[in-house]
């Protein structure tokens, strides 16, 4: 029998919430019904799911989900919430009942409450609020208001058998908090999300990082949207310091990587951490994998120019997760030379170090989509970041390929003027005769620095105007020049 659940999210990376959960339920083939349309201003969803096992599977992957509770009561006021719970104790139908045909005032089946009442089960009640703080005394008073529930077991604060949750939502504007909550919820905790992974994989604790190492939370979200599962072969063709490989390996993927930057892959670049003068000998992508106990899932990394693919034509990957350079903190380069008709003698070939030219963003993403269309298995996913100027954004500008379907598109705001979008493609066809398309005609790096210079100039002008407007009035003074007489 389907049950009703409250999915309570961390209120960050809100635009990624739907894409992550949809990827997870697609991965596990879990059907889910929305009781109301999700709203980005609210940190929760009300859904129906087939079983607790489905809830636990979702929670075992999601890093944006804080927890999920089996919903016993939802109301607009405390009095109505308690009334719903008391009505539930009289509900003998085994089904959800709606009070006055209102899903916000509904009564759960009595069996849900009675299952938590045996004397041999310990329990605790937790109070959580969103956008408002309560003292411990106030929280205890709210907990004691549920004393009518027939809970016969002893209270246990640490690791109880049953954890009951009372949640109050006061809106999402911390500068305009109402006296009374907008929504109240009560139910039994089923599972916690994977928020602990954010600290476990924090870059602050990681052995080897670079200037562009991906934040641990975003890396895990990318692995979820790529639907990485145990035994998958995963590639990052712009691997850098390997943060995305770490996240993919956590979910059981066997990871490959490549990059044109020889110094980065060999851990010889300038240290990133403040105060560190030189890199240690054990700084490498492999050492990161060893640090997290996933070295057995590390296949290798290779120095490679992505514009000149080195892979066998028949090689396929289950997923591609990558963050190509944008030309801001890392250069966009490929092997080449600007001179025409240039030749290299065999005598110089042995010690030759190839020169590099700019690898434009449209060309890079065109190559990336063509590569994915050719080397992804059917149904496999590619997840990548794409930089954008916010005022100029249009979905028609995003890279396209006839073999790839864009299934998710989420924005991370970088500044007032720029952002990057996390794009998730799924391979739907093996017909690779048509090339990919990109429409970003102007170099993003040029736009980025031009807008930065414009913003700095505007700030200087605005500051000068403010100083002039706030300067105290001073009368003009005349300087008298007196000739010194002998």
C-alpha positions in Angstrom: 0.0 0.0 0.0 1.3 3.4 -0.9 2.1 5.8 1.9 2.4 9.6 2.2 5.8 11.1 2.9 7.4 14.4 3.6 10.7 15.0 1.9 12.6 17.7 3.8 15.5 19.3 1.9 18.5 21.4 2.7 17.6 24.9 1.4 20.7 25.2 -0.9 21.3 24.4 -4.6 17.5 24.6 -4.9 17.6 24.5 -8.7 19.3 21.1 -8.5 16.8 19.5 -6.2 14.4 18.2 -8.8 17.1 16.9 -11.2 18.9 15.0 -8.5 15.7 13.3 -7.1 14.4 12.5 -10.6 17.7 10.9 -11.5 17.7 8.8 -8.4 14.1 7.5 -8.8 14.9 6.8 -12.5 18.0 4.9 -11.4 16.0 2.7 -9.0 12.9 2.6 -11.2 10.8 4.1 -8.3 7.3 5.5 -9.1 6.5 8.7 -7.2 3.3 10.8 -7.0 3.3 14.4 -6.1 0.5 15.4 -3.8 1.2 19.1 -4.6 3.4 20.8 -7.1 6.9 21.4 -5.7 7.8 25.0 -5.0 11.3 26.4 -4.8 10.4 28.6 -1.9 9.5 25.6 0.2 12.1 23.2 1.5 9.8 20.2 1.3 7.8 17.9 -1.0 4.7 16.0 -0.2 4.7 12.7 -2.1 3.2 9.2 -2.2 5.6 6.3 -2.5 5.0 2.5 -2.7 7.0 1.5 0.4 9.6 2.5 3.0 12.2 0.6 1.0 11.8 3.1 -1.8 12.3 6.0 0.6 15.4 4.4 1.9 16.8 3.9 -1.6 16.3 7.6 -2.4 17.8 8.7 0.9 20.8 6.4 0.3 21.9 8.6 -2.6 20.6 12.1 -2.2 22.9 14.7 -0.8 20.3 17.5 -1.0 17.7 15.6 1.0 18.0 16.1 4.8 15.5 13.5 5.8 12.2 11.9 4.9 9.3 11.2 7.3 6.2 9.1 7.1 3.6 11.9 7.3 0.9 11.5 10.0 -0.5 15.0 10.0 -0.3 18.3 8.2 -2.1 21.4 9.1 -2.0 25.2 9.2 -2.4 25.6 13.0 -1.2 23.6 16.0 -4.8 23.0 17.1 -5.7 21.5 13.7 -2.5 19.4 13.7 -3.4 17.8 17.1 -7.0 17.4 16.0 -5.9 15.5 12.9 -3.7 13.1 15.0 -6.6 12.5 17.4 -8.9 11.7 14.5 -6.2 9.4 13.1 -6.5 7.3 16.3 -10.2 6.8 15.3 -9.5 6.1 11.6 -10.2 2.4 11.1 -10.3 2.4 7.3 -6.5 1.9 6.8 -6.5 4.7 4.3 -5.7 8.4 4.3 -8.8 10.6 5.0 -9.1 14.2 3.9 -10.8 16.6 6.3 -13.2 18.8 4.4 -11.6 17.6 1.1 -8.4 19.4 2.0 -5.0 17.6 1.6 -3.5 20.1 4.1 -5.8 18.7 6.8 -5.7 15.0 6.3 -5.9 12.0 8.7 -3.5 9.1 8.4 -4.4 5.5 9.0 -4.5 4.5 12.7 -2.1 1.6 12.1 0.8 4.0 11.4 0.6 5.4 14.9 -0.1 2.1 16.6 3.0 0.5 15.0 5.1 2.9 17.1 3.4 2.2 20.4 4.7 -1.1 21.8 6.3 -1.0 25.2 9.5 -2.6 23.9 10.3 0.2 21.5 12.2 3.3 22.6 11.3 6.7 21.1 12.1 10.4 21.0 10.4 13.5 19.5 12.4 16.1 17.7 11.3 19.7 16.9 12.7 21.4 13.8 11.8 24.8 12.5 12.6 26.6 9.2 13.3 30.3 9.3 12.6 30.7 13.1 14.5 29.7 16.2 13.0 28.3 19.4 14.6 27.9 22.8 15.0 24.5 24.4 12.2 25.4 26.8 9.8 26.2 24.0 10.8 23.0 22.1 10.1 20.9 25.3 6.7 22.5 25.6 5.8 21.6 22.0 7.0 18.0 22.6 4.8 17.6 25.7 1.8 18.8 23.7 1.9 15.3 22.0 1.4 13.5 25.3 -1.9 12.1 24.2 -0.2 9.7 21.7 -0.3 6.2 23.1 3.4 5.7 23.1 4.2 3.1 25.8 7.9 2.6 25.3 10.7 4.5 27.2 12.2 7.7 25.9 15.7 7.4 24.6 17.6 10.4 23.2 20.4 8.6 21.6 19.6 6.1 18.8 16.0 5.3 19.7 14.0 2.7 17.9 11.5 5.3 16.7 12.1 9.0 16.0 9.1 11.2 15.7 9.5 14.6 14.0 7.5 17.8 14.5 8.3 20.4 11.8 7.2 24.1 11.5 7.7 26.1 8.3 7.7 29.9 8.6 8.4 30.8 5.0 11.7 31.5 3.3 12.2 35.2 4.1 14.3 35.6 7.2 13.6 39.3 7.2 9.9 38.9 7.4 9.1 36.0 9.7 5.4 35.7 10.6 4.2 35.1 14.1 2.5 31.8 13.2 3.9 29.1 10.8 2.6 28.6 7.3 2.7 24.8 7.6 3.1 22.2 10.4 4.0 18.6 10.0 4.2 15.5 12.3 5.4 12.0 11.4 7.9 9.2 11.9 11.4 9.5 10.5 12.1 6.9 7.9 15.6 7.8 6.6 18.2 10.6 6.6 19.8 11.8 3.4 23.6 11.7 2.7 24.4 15.2 4.0 27.3 13.6 6.0 29.2 13.1 2.7 29.7 16.8 2.3 32.0 16.8 5.3 33.5 13.4 4.6 34.6 14.4 1.2 35.3 18.1 2.0 38.1 19.7 0.0 39.5 21.0 3.2 40.5 17.5 4.2 41.4 16.2 0.8 45.1 15.3 0.1 45.3 16.7 -3.5 43.4 19.6 -4.8 43.8 22.3 -7.4 42.5 25.8 -8.3 39.3 24.4 -9.9 38.6 21.3 -7.7 34.9 20.7 -7.6 33.0 21.2 -4.4 32.2 17.8 -2.8 28.5 18.4 -2.7 28.2 19.4 -6.4 30.5 16.5 -7.4 28.1 14.0 -5.6 25.1 15.7 -7.3 26.8 15.2 -10.7 27.4 11.5 -10.0 23.8 11.1 -9.0 22.5 12.8 -12.1 24.8 10.6 -14.2 23.1 7.6 -12.4 26.5 6.1 -11.5 26.0 2.7 -10.0 28.2 -0.2 -8.9 30.4 -1.5 -11.7 29.9 1.4 -14.1 32.8 2.7 -16.2 33.0 6.5 -15.8 35.2 9.0 -17.7 36.2 12.6 -16.9 38.0 13.9 -20.0 38.9 17.2 -18.3 39.9 15.5 -15.0 42.1 18.2 -13.3 42.6 17.1 -9.7 40.0 14.3 -10.0 37.2 15.5 -7.7 34.5 14.0 -10.0 36.3 10.7 -10.0 36.2 10.6 -6.2 32.4 11.1 -6.2 31.8 8.5 -9.0 34.0 6.0 -7.2 32.0 6.5 -4.0 28.9 5.1 -5.8 30.8 2.1 -7.2 32.1 3.4 -10.5 35.4 2.4 -12.0 36.9 5.7 -13.1 39.1 6.9 -16.0 40.4 10.4 -16.5 42.4 12.5 -19.0 43.7 16.0 -19.2 46.1 18.1 -21.3 47.8 19.5 -18.2 50.8 17.3 -17.6 51.8 19.2 -14.5 48.4 18.8 -12.8 48.2 15.1 -13.4 51.7 14.6 -12.0 51.0 16.8 -8.9 53.6 19.4 -9.8 51.5 22.5 -10.2 51.7 25.4 -7.7 50.0 24.5 -4.4 46.5 25.8 -3.9 46.3 25.8 -0.1 47.2 29.0 1.7 50.7 28.8 3.2 51.8 25.7 1.3 55.0 26.4 -0.6 55.6 23.1 -2.4 53.5 20.0 -3.1 54.3 16.8 -1.3 55.4 13.7 -3.1 52.1 11.8 -2.3 49.8 14.5 -3.9 48.0 12.9 -6.8 44.6 11.6 -7.9 45.5 8.1 -6.9 46.4 9.3 -3.4 42.9 10.9 -3.1 41.3 7.5 -4.1 43.5 5.8 -1.6 42.5 8.3 1.1 38.8 7.4 0.6 39.4 3.6 0.3 38.4 3.5 -3.4 41.8 3.0 -5.0 40.6 -0.4 -6.4 38.1 1.5 -8.5 40.8 3.8 -10.0 41.7 2.7 -13.5 44.1 5.4 -14.5 44.5 8.9 -15.9 46.3 9.9 -19.1 47.8 13.1 -20.4 45.8 13.7 -23.5 44.5 16.5 -25.8 40.7 16.0 -26.0 40.5 17.5 -29.5 42.6 14.4 -30.6 40.7 11.4 -29.0 43.0 8.5 -28.1 40.2 6.0 -27.3 39.4 2.9 -29.5 36.4 3.5 -31.7 34.5 0.6 -30.1 35.1 1.6 -26.5 32.0 2.6 -24.5 31.5 4.3 -21.2 28.5 4.1 -18.9 28.8 7.7 -17.8 30.8 10.9 -18.5 31.0 13.5 -15.8 33.2 16.5 -16.5 33.8 20.2 -15.9 35.5 21.6 -19.0 37.7 24.8 -18.5 36.1 28.1 -19.3 39.3 30.1 -19.9 39.0 32.0 -16.6 41.0 30.1 -13.9 42.2 27.4 -16.3 43.2 28.0 -19.9 41.2 26.4 -22.8 44.0 24.9 -24.8 44.7 22.2 -27.4 47.8 21.2 -29.3 48.4 23.3 -32.3 50.5 26.1 -33.9 49.4 29.4 -35.5 52.0 29.3 -38.2 51.1 27.9 -41.6 53.0 25.1 -43.3 55.0 24.4 -40.2 57.1 21.2 -40.3 59.3 19.6 -37.6 62.5 17.7 -38.5 63.1 14.3 -37.1 66.1 15.5 -35.2 64.0 17.8 -33.1 61.1 15.4 -32.8 62.5 13.4 -29.9 62.7 16.4 -27.4 59.8 18.3 -29.0 57.2 19.8 -26.6 54.1 20.6 -28.6 52.8 24.2 -28.6 49.2 25.0 -27.8 46.5 27.2 -29.2 43.2 28.3 -27.9 40.5 25.7 -27.7 37.3 27.7 -28.2 34.3 26.9 -26.0 31.9 26.2 -29.0 34.5 23.9 -30.5 35.2 22.2 -27.2 31.6 21.4 -26.4 31.0 20.3 -30.0 33.8 17.8 -29.6 32.4 16.8 -26.2 28.9 16.0 -27.5 30.3 14.2 -30.5 32.5 12.1 -28.2 29.5 11.3 -25.9 27.3 10.3 -28.9 30.0 7.9 -30.1 31.4 6.5 -26.8 28.4 6.5 -24.4 26.4 3.3 -24.1 22.8 3.6 -25.2 20.9 5.0 -22.2 24.1 6.3 -20.6 24.4 9.9 -19.4 26.8 12.8 -19.7 26.8 15.5 -17.0 28.8 18.7 -17.7 28.9 22.4 -16.8 28.3 25.1 -19.3 29.2 28.8 -18.6 26.7 31.5 -19.5 26.2 35.2 -19.4 23.0 35.5 -17.4 21.3 38.3 -19.3 22.0 36.5 -22.6 20.8 33.1 -21.5 18.4 31.2 -23.8 17.9 27.5 -23.8 18.3 27.5 -27.6 22.0 28.5 -27.0 22.8 25.2 -25.1 24.8 22.5 -26.9 22.7 20.0 -28.8 23.2 16.6 -30.5 20.6 14.5 -32.2 21.8 11.4 -30.3 21.6 13.1 -26.9 18.5 14.2 -25.1 18.8 17.1 -22.6 17.1 15.7 -19.5 18.2 18.2 -16.8 19.3 21.9 -16.9 20.1 23.6 -13.5 21.7 26.9 -12.8 24.4 27.8 -10.3 24.8 31.6 -10.1 28.4 32.7 -10.0 28.0 36.4 -9.9 25.5 39.1 -10.8 26.4 38.8 -14.4 27.5 35.1 -15.0 26.4 31.6 -14.1 27.1 28.1 -15.1 24.5 25.5 -15.9 24.7 21.8 -15.1 23.5 20.0 -18.2 22.6 16.3 -18.1 22.3 14.4 -21.4 21.0 10.9 -22.0 22.0 9.0 -25.1 18.9 8.0 -27.1 20.4 6.9 -30.4 23.5 5.3 -31.9 23.2 7.2 -35.2 26.3 9.5 -35.0 26.3 10.7 -38.6 25.1 14.2 -37.5 27.5 16.4 -35.5 26.7 18.3 -32.3 25.8 22.0 -32.3 26.9 24.9 -30.2 25.9 28.6 -30.5 28.2 30.5 -28.2 29.9 32.7 -30.9 31.8 35.1 -28.6 34.5 33.8 -26.3 33.2 33.5 -22.7 36.5 34.5 -21.3 36.5 37.8 -23.1 33.0 38.5 -22.0 33.8 37.5 -18.4 36.8 39.9 -18.0 35.1 42.7 -20.0 32.1 42.6 -17.7 34.4 42.4 -14.7 36.3 45.5 -15.8 33.0 47.3 -16.5 31.7 46.4 -13.0 34.9 47.6 -11.4 34.7 50.9 -13.3 31.0 51.3 -12.3 31.9 50.7 -8.7 34.7 53.3 -8.8 32.4 55.8 -10.3 29.6 55.1 -7.9 32.0 55.4 -4.9 33.3 58.7 -6.2 29.7 60.0 -6.5 28.9 58.9 -3.0 32.0 60.5 -1.6 31.2 63.8 -3.4 27.6 63.7 -2.2 28.6 63.0 1.4 31.6 65.4 1.6 31.2 68.2 4.2 30.8 71.7 2.8 34.0 73.7 3.0 34.2 77.5 2.3 36.7 78.5 -0.3 39.9 80.0 1.2 42.2 82.5 -0.3 45.9 82.1 -0.1 47.8 85.4 0.5 51.3 85.4 -0.8 53.5 87.9 1.2 56.9 88.8 -0.1 59.6 88.5 2.5 61.3 91.8 3.1 64.9 92.1 4.0 
